[in-house]
Amino acid sequence: MSVTTQQLTRWKQQGRTIVALTAWDYTIAQLLDISGVDLILVGDSLAVILGYETTLPITLDEMIHHAQAVRRGVKNALVVVDLPFLTYQETISQAMHSAGRVLKETGAQAVKLEGGYPAMVSAITRLVEAGIPVMGHVGLTPQSIHQLGLGQQGKTQEAGERIFNEAIALEKAGVFAIVLEHIPTKLALQITQELCIPTIGIGAGSGCDGQVLVTSDILGLSEKQPPFAKVYTNLRETITKAVQDYAVEVREGEFPK
């Protein structure tokens, strides 16, 4: 049976931890799905995979293209797609149009939007009223890199209270889950205990209801690793060695025989 947004809430109530990872193509999505990942995020970190330095340049069309491939590879996991920078912040109508395109053109079950400020809460409220499942995202929001940087957020009392209140507002707006990125463990735990909906942590400690990481980070494919990621294997090294061995055999006439 496919994972649903309602199921995530039941898992929180049951104390079952949610496992999430990112994917941008059919093959990786299929492997994540058969490995038992609960939620697959087509993240705007796709921008880095495509060679951009930040997530800001990625377009909605690019996100949709890759989300279509991911969805074709998934049978069980819940597929959530990031709305990229400036495809939802201008007006509620723009947010509705972008989110609607994602659901109609990709077959994904939900979208994710960054931020919990009042205008964002209003947009999310309208999306949910229209029947579009939305995942929230507070703390470090990479689309605000030029404003916030990439450091841990919520370290002061004032900043922590702001993030806490944003999470509360997002739950009231109707999000089915919230990503808590790169915030202090204590703050993440406080938010998790306060909310009825699940929290998915990334660099937010073990007190969240689930965890998400960028798949290229855990596979050792990324050139730069965030401080909170864990590398489970080094495919960058493995792939390089395999290609070098192939090149040697071709040049020396050992392949093909």
Buried (B, 14 or more C-beta within 10 A) or exposed (E): EEBBBEBBBEBBEEEBEBBBBBBBBBEBBBBBBEEEBBBBBBBBBBBBBEEBEBBBBBBBEBBBBBBBBBBBBBEBBBBBBBBBBEBBBEEBEBBBBBBBBBBEBBBBBBBBBBBBEEEBBEBBBBBBEEEBBBBBBBBBBBBBBEEBEEEBBBEEEEBBEBBBEBBBBBBEBBBBBBBBBBBBBEBBBBBBEEBEBBBBBBBBBEBBBBBBBBBBBBBBBBEEBBEBBEBEEEBBEEEEEEEEEEEEEEEEEEEEE
